[in-house]
């Protein structure tokens, strides 16, 4: 499947999802959510979300990540975020989402 907002790489049991959009808001959030839901159907034990391109994400986009985290962790799999831009890192910290997610450098 061709994705618009993400790129995926599979390495054994690890799935890396690179978010390609700089801004996850408005209609992009709906497309992002659909693509993430499609990816969740894959069989993997570890998911890494690479957010190096994301400069801003609305609450709906963050909600997609939280829902994804909940589905992954309840099945015993792990999820981590990496390469958060300074604003996104600050948002995650202020919202205490850094306690929900394993955030890598």
C-alpha positions, 0 to 999 in steps of 0.5 A: 500500500502507498502511504501519504503521511508515513513511510514504514520500514520493517526490520525483523520484529521491529517496525519503524514508522516515519511521519513525513508530514511537518504539520499533522492537523485538519484533513491530514489528521484523518489521513494519518489516522487511516494509515496508522490503523492500516499499519496496526494490522501488521504483525510486529513486536516493537514499533518506533515512531520517527517524528523528525519531520513533525513540527506541530501536531493537533490534539487529534493527531496526538490522540492517534498516537495515544490510541496506537500506543494503547493497542500496541501495549495491551497486546504485549508489544512495545512502542517508542517515539524518537527524534521529537522536534523541540516544540513537540518535545515540550508539548509531550512534556507539558501534557505528561505524555512523556510518562506514557511513551518511551521517548528516544533522542 
